[in-house]
């Protein structure tokens, strides 16, 4: 078992989600949480590249594998891994790989517009040249509910958006905070979320180096 996995979050709501996944599926794994909300605030205002220096400062000296749970800054953080000398995995990469395996017609749902670019680029990367069609949608009003602490309303809004999707092979919930919406959906389409596969992949990478 990996001695410790550091998780970088931009919201404290992710901490209990990943701790619960650990307890259910990876008992004994050691998770260390870093919560830095200002990373997302700055990335939304200036673009993800603007937070590269701050992400590097946050992760310097972690001494082990890192899982980045924010889809907006995940690509920037992942690119810093070689220079930091530790594995850095964005939480949505395993989900994206599964999405392109499901079929070429992918619908991405997000609560923040800043997530759409990085998610689309990740899906294209995981497709590896295979033709895919990505349709992206910001769920109206969802982020406002999230910021107001209305978790139930937030997830219900995401679930309604998923249920309205047509002519797709798979639905991708772009942000880790959206994961709980998958159990509320009634669509017959597969609905993918990132926390469970992301955590499993990061723990495996930590064991294998």
Residue pairs with C-beta under 8 A, 6 or more apart in sequence:
1 28
1 29
1 203
1 207
2 29
2 30
2 64
2 65
2 203
2 206
2 207
3 30
3 64
3 206
4 30
4 31
4 32
4 64
4 206
5 29
5 30
5 31
5 32
5 64
5 65
5 66
5 67
5 199
5 202
5 203
5 206
6 31
6 32
6 33
6 34
6 59
6 62
6 64
6 65
6 66
6 67
7 14
7 15
7 18
7 31
7 32
7 33
7 34
7 66
7 67
7 68
7 69
8 34
8 36
8 55
8 58
8 59
8 66
8 67
8 68
8 69
8 70
8 77
9 15
9 33
9 34
9 35
9 36
9 69
9 70
10 35
10 36
10 37
10 39
10 40
10 69
10 70
10 72
10 73
11 35
11 37
11 40
11 70
11 177
12 35
12 37
13 151
13 177
14 33
14 35
14 69
14 176
14 177
14 195
15 33
15 35
17 176
17 179
17 195
18 31
18 33
18 69
18 195
18 199
19 31
21 195
21 196
21 199
22 29
22 31
22 199
25 196
25 199
25 200
26 199
26 200
26 203
29 203
32 62
34 58
36 54
36 58
38 54
39 51
39 54
39 55
39 58
39 70
39 73
40 70
40 72
40 73
40 114
42 50
42 51
42 54
43 50
43 51
43 72
43 73
43 76
43 114
44 72
44 112
44 114
48 72
48 73
48 75
48 76
48 114
48 118
49 76
51 73
51 76
52 76
52 79
52 80
55 73
55 76
55 77
55 80
56 80
56 83
56 84
59 66
59 77
59 80
59 84
59 86
59 88
60 84
62 84
62 86
63 86
64 86
64 206
65 86
65 87
65 88
65 89
65 202
65 205
65 206
66 77
66 81
66 84
66 86
66 87
66 88
66 89
66 202
67 89
67 91
67 198
67 199
67 202
68 74
68 77
68 78
68 88
68 89
68 90
68 91
69 91
69 176
69 194
69 195
69 198
70 91
70 175
70 176
71 90
71 91
71 92
71 110
71 115
71 118
71 119
71 174
71 175
71 176
71 194
72 112
72 114
72 115
72 118
74 90
74 91
74 92
74 93
74 118
74 122
75 90
75 118
75 121
75 122
77 88
77 90
78 88
78 89
78 90
78 93
80 88
81 87
81 88
87 202
87 205
87 206
87 209
89 198
89 201
89 202
89 205
90 122
90 198
91 176
91 194
91 195
91 198
91 199
91 202
92 119
92 122
92 174
92 176
92 194
92 198
93 122
93 126
93 198
93 201
94 194
94 197
94 198
94 200
94 201
95 172
95 192
95 193
95 194
95 197
95 198
96 119
96 122
96 123
96 125
96 126
96 172
97 126
98 192
98 197
99 106
99 123
99 126
99 170
99 172
99 192
100 106
100 123
100 126
100 127
100 128
100 130
100 132
102 169
102 170
102 190
102 192
103 169
103 170
104 130
104 131
104 132
104 133
104 169
105 132
105 133
105 135
105 167
105 168
105 169
105 170
106 123
106 132
106 133
106 134
106 135
106 168
106 169
106 170
106 171
106 172
107 134
107 135
107 136
107 137
107 165
107 168
107 170
107 171
107 172
108 116
108 119
108 120
108 123
108 134
108 135
108 136
108 137
108 172
108 174
109 137
109 139
109 158
109 161
109 162
109 165
109 171
109 172
109 173
109 174
109 178
110 116
110 119
110 136
110 137
110 138
110 139
110 174
110 175
110 178
111 138
111 139
111 142
111 143
111 146
111 154
111 158
111 174
111 175
111 177
111 178
112 138
112 143
112 175
113 138
115 174
115 175
116 136
116 138
116 174
119 136
119 172
119 174
120 134
120 136
123 132
123 134
123 172
124 132
124 134
135 168
137 161
139 157
139 158
139 161
140 157
141 157
142 154
142 157
142 158
142 161
143 154
145 151
145 153
145 154
145 157
146 154
146 177
151 180
154 177
155 178
155 180
155 181
155 184
156 181
156 184
158 173
158 178
158 181
158 184
159 181
159 182
159 184
159 185
162 171
162 173
162 181
162 182
162 185
162 187
162 189
162 191
163 185
163 186
163 187
165 171
165 187
165 189
168 189
169 189
169 190
170 189
170 190
170 191
170 192
171 187
171 189
171 190
171 191
171 192
172 192
173 179
173 181
173 182
173 191
173 192
173 193
173 194
175 194
176 193
176 194
176 195
176 198
178 193
179 193
179 194
179 195
179 196
181 191
181 193
182 191
182 192
182 193
185 191
